[in-house]
Amino acid sequence: MSNFAVRAPWEDILFNKKLIEDVAAIAVDTALLQGVLMRTKEEPNTSEVVNYAPFSLLPSVVPRSLFEEAKAVQQDFNLLVDSVSQDFQFLKETLASTVKVDEFVAQLFKIYKQVLDEGMVQSVFLGINRSDYMFDCGPDGNAALKQIEINTIAASFGGLASRTTDIHRHVLNVLGKSEEASRLLSNRPSEGIAAGIAQSWKLYGSCKAIVMILVEDIQRNIFDQRYIENELWKRKIPVIRRTFCDVSKRASLDKDRRLYMDGQEVAVAYFRTGYMPQDYGAKGWEARLLMERSQAVKCPDIATQLVGTKKVQQELSRPGILERFLPTKPEAVNRIRKTFTGLFSLDMGEDGDKTVAMAIAAPDRFVLKPQREGGGNNIYGDKIKMVLEKDGRSEKRSSYILMDKIHPQPVKNYLLKVGGGLHLTECISELGIFGVYIRQERELLLNKQVGHLLRTKDVQYENGGVAAGVAVLDNPFLL
């Protein structure tokens, strides 16, 4: 527990309108100088016209003890994800109800089973995860770290997060807060992520092979990816960017199931797409199967993507399940379990019936979560009641889980967005910790936390991330 009733050292400045206007202009220019950029909505596939990615004018206060707790548990979560990804029976049993009603998860699982049935040839496994948290504040002002989810595919903003510290450091210096500026944490997740990809490339064992980044057709967030890509080029590792459509048309496997794209052997396929149904289509699924059948290091492989589903998250919170996967690590089990909030099954049966009744009776206490990544998918308040009154008696309810709503303490900040004006806003923040691990066959060769991401949004929004235009990039100021 940590107390959140702490004033930021610059709180009085927030109400000095003229000073804020002057500093905001400097902050925007600094963001552009630092390369904290996104393509525009109007021209999402060209870099001829770009703008700054949304960010907070000032860093947000985060309790040091909770930040350190989040960092410390990341290696435990890496171990957990890797262990669960190797347990076919657990994934099969856990997702049995979900695959009946969720076509997307069913397609992923179908490919997973097919690859296992014909014999997996991939021997090096790379995980790049981001575990996301909020600070749940009780009536006494004490806050606890509570996990929202763990992202096992396309965990984003490691690149731009590596550049935002310099913006806030400059802003604080301009405001005469040089001592506070010096206390901002260094943060280079792009380097840690790239190092994991590079080590996997080396372990694959072919110096002529390439890294292939799987990308969306629309690429507004390309600069975030370019930071990681450029770190690989610095290491003289060749990188190409391709869509699922490109793979379906021009990729192939040789007799040993080595993957070739446009005639080049692929050592690592790094997914920055593939987490939403609209990323696929028939050709997309063909491309995913082709890649999964290959020797290439997939980040993530399809089993690891399935570990990131909400249903698996809910199942891991049940008594005794963590011990199954980390039997010799009771301290890790305790650290992980401490971050869990209430998670409830909606599977058919007595327990699921009780969950439905509980949610309908008090919908404001909960969040209804489908098996989706990418932000904007969760259901809140009276909409929970509407969904469960409609689908609560059918198997369709198994496509969701129910989670206790987390209550962070709002703070005041200015959220800078293109065309958004300058307004003092009540905000809440979400902390993400990046983790990287590598396993070769059964041997774990790397397990690290490699940096953090703080995203902040107006309290009026329940859903939404940075790419969705709701949240902004931020930095923690530890107190």
Buried (B, 14 or more C-beta within 10 A) or exposed (E): BBBBEBEBBBEEBBEEEEEBEEBBEBBBEBBBEBBBBBBBEEEBEEEEEBBBBBBBBBBBBBBEBBBEBBBEBBBBBBBBBBBBBBBEEBBBEBBEBBBBBBEBBEBBBBBBBEBEEEEBBBEBBBBBBBBBBBBBBEEEEBBBBBBBBBBBBBBBBBBBBBBBBBBBBBBBEBBEBEEBBEBBBEBBBBBBBBBBBBBBBBBBEEEEBBBBBBBBEEBBBBBBBBBBBEBBEEEEBBBBBBBBEBBBEEBEBEEEBBBBBBEBBBBBBBBBBBBBEEBBEEBBBBBBBBBBBBBBBBBBBBBBBBBBBBBBBBBBBEEEBBEEBBEEBEEBBEBBBEBBBBBBBBBBEEEBBEBBEBBBEEBEEBBBBBBBBBBBBBBBBEEBBEBBEEBBEEBBBBBBBBBBBBBBBBBBBBBBBEEEEBEBBEBBBBBBBBBBBBBBEEEBBBBBBBBBBBBBBBEEBBBBBBBEBBBBBBBBBBB
